Amino acid sequence: MRGAFMTSVRTFLGYPYPLGATWTGNGVNFAIFSEHAAGVELCLFDSIEAAEENVRIPVTERTDQVWHVFLPDVRPGQLYGFRVSGPYDPQRGLRFNSSKLLLDPYAKAIAGEVSWADEMFGYVIGGEKEDLTQDFRDDAWGVSKSVVIDTGFDWQGDKKPDTPLNSSVIYEVHVKGFSKLWPEVSEQLRGTYAALGTTAAIDYFKKLGVTAIELLPVHAHIDDKVLIDRGLTNYWGYNTIGFFAPHAQYSSGRQIGEQVSEFKSMVRNLHAAGIEVILDVVYNHTGEGNHLGQTLCFRGIDNPAYYRLHPENPRFYLDFTGTGNTLNLLHPRVLQLVIDSLRYWVVEMHVDGFRFDLATALVRNHEGVNMLHPFLQVIQQDPILSKVKLIAEPWDVGDGGYQVGNFPPPWSEWNGKYRDAVRSFWKGDEGRIGEMGYRLTGSPDLYQHNGRRPYTSINFVTAHDGFTLNDLVSYNDKHNEANGDDNKDGDNNNLSWNCGAEGPTEDPQINALRERQRRNFLTTLFLSQGVPMLCGGDECGRSQRGNNNAYCQDNEISWYNWTHDEKQNQFLELTRKLIGFRNAHPVFRRPKFFQGRRIRGSEIRDVMWFNPGGNEMSDEEWASPFVRCIGMLLSGDTSDVLSFEGEAIRDETFLLLINAHYEPIPFVLPGQEHLEWQLILDTMDANGFLTEPKKFASGDDVDLGGRASCLLQLVSGTQAQAREESWKKRRVEFPPLSAEEERARRE
């Protein structure tokens, strides 16, 4: 017996909006969109383990293709799902199957995990006609259930930090991996949202100096059957099945739906410490796979509405994501789903921004990539979403998918060209010096043409996808054998260099070079214009044993190791100092691009480039394939571009020297007589920042080591005096502002 029909639950017609299950205080309204369905049934369950629903309710009312019903006797905590009937005709793109229990696309919480079996597929596994033969077995016993929640929460006056993007430092982190092995957090909380909101975690973020944590996907996701069969999981979480629901397995609570309040508590605690929360979101595809995938939600509700189907053969899916399907944002109801989801996470969950996975897939129409896509237009005019941080991963796997530099305002972008240029330069490749000039200055070649700013560029050297920073300098090749794909998965083009040995070595010279290269990478990252993003764990030299695609490694390969040796602690301290130095000096986080013009009252320009002889770079040197050493002078006396809300900000003048050549190069310090420079950072030193800065005069040689960076500060002399006189005439004195002071001034 399948369960009683309406034996104990009163029903009313309900409302078509809002979509999903909405607790109104006197009952719950259920609303679900399906354009092509012939019928919809609402199923109520007493427990996650229930093999069948205890109540099944036909949803008879339909308004504007939305099926709806109101149940006055239902309360928060109720488990539910839908059965949607209609033709099963894959060759026409229709895959209705009322034998399969479906999740609510608008579910605010999801309980239980998929117990993989043939019943989870809408067709007969192993049948002669593949997916063309319908499977009539019920799967309610083994699929996840949607949960009715009460959205009420005491935010205690929560106020978003609202850090200006040019002053942001982003820390990319996995909810579970960060704290799973951390002894500073109680064992019950490790690997959860609650752990990220603990005093220990917040103290760590504050001491590190980051202003925002970017969480790898926290939308409810599923583990692919193929991974489960290998004893693995979808650890990264890029396999979304619920765009409104926080992933339940990251919750420390045991009550159904508790993950929602725990996530909110985490955000509230981080906000109280001035730390923003950015979500890595995956709206380009779902976890249902290709035409041979499982039927858990969207496919069974309205396959041709939710997915991009092949126009000539709708049995198959258009795949611009490499996952088997692409969400159909050309359909107004699917676009609404995405926008409603984004608004929900901002308004109800209080997050501060989003990083959009494979964002190019979101802006494709029938002709290809379209930067006038409705998705972009809706966000740009939205009074809520247009004001949060919007970061595109500007590529997908389709033709013309690489769109770095092409997303319109107000979008920022993961700058893949920055990553590749910096890796290639420090590896010692020829002909990289010209591009490095662009990347160090915020990539004006990519972003200045359409009125965007340096902070459009999200700079990164490493991210979750690829080698860690330690592995970038320790491996020439990927080592993904643990993933079970014979090392065929993952990118083969890593622009990495092992410095002379593959993997761990006892050779002290190789290890010293690797440590210096890591110092070079972070020095470059935090002293470049744009917004730096640090891959979590890189500050401590985290290794994935050469695995550059650890998406399925929910184990020590991916989890942070909190047992650090002396060198790891030393590198952590350098990272803190670099971030603190950047936060203290606005010249490294300018809100506008350099102009190359002279500063009033001096011969100095806002940015100048020098060769090792102390002369300005020539066009021939910029184009030379053999130049691997350059000096970049940044003037802090540029009030027009460092100004904050109309008030001038004063900073110092710095000279950054970088040398990717394997031999030391004496670098002649530029400038007229009587200039005095102070060497404050040298990556040849294990500490990076010097405990006793060294003084030099203009015209002196600085011993710039092989594969090394130096940073000098102008402390006295003609240009420094000119700057002082210029500021005296303005009759104002502005000390350098910290990030906290900038935030306070803005508020």
Secondary structure, 3 states (H helix, E strand, C coil): CCCECCCCCCCECCCCCCCEEEECCCCEEEEEECCCCCEEEEEEECCCCCCCCCEEEEECEEECCEEEEEECCCCCCCEEEEEEECCEEHHHCEECCCCCCECCCCCCCEECCCCCCHHHCCECCCCCCHHHCECCCCCHHHCCEEECCCCCCCCCCCCCCCCCHHHCCEEEECHHHHHCCCCCCCCCCCCCHHHHCCHHHHHHHHHHCCCEEEECCCEEECCCHHHHHCCCCCCCCCCEEEEEEECHHHCCCCCCCHHHHHHHHHHHHHHHCCCEEEEEECCCCCCCCCCCCCCCCHHHHHHHHHECECCCCCCCECCCCCCCCCECCCCHHHHHHHHHHHHHHHHCCCCCEEEECCHHHHHECCCCECCCCHHHHHHHHCCCHHHCEEEECCCCCCCCCCCCCCCCCCCEEECHHHHHHHHHHHHCCCCCHHHHHHHHECCHHHHHHHCCCHHHEEECCCCCCCCCHHHHCCCCCCCCHHHCCCCCCCCCCCCCCCCCCCCCCCCHHHHHHHHHHHHHHHHHHHCCECEEEEECCHHHCCCCCCCCCCCCCCCCCCCCCCCCCHHHHHHHHHHHHHHHHHHHCHHHCCCCCCCCCECCCCCCECEEEECCCCCECCHHHHHCCCCCEEEEEECCCCHHHHCECCECCCCCCEEEEEECCCCCEEEECCCCCCCEEEEEEECCCCCCEEEEEEEEECCCEEEECCCEEEEEEEEECHHHHHHHHHHHHCCCCCCCCCHHHHHHHHC
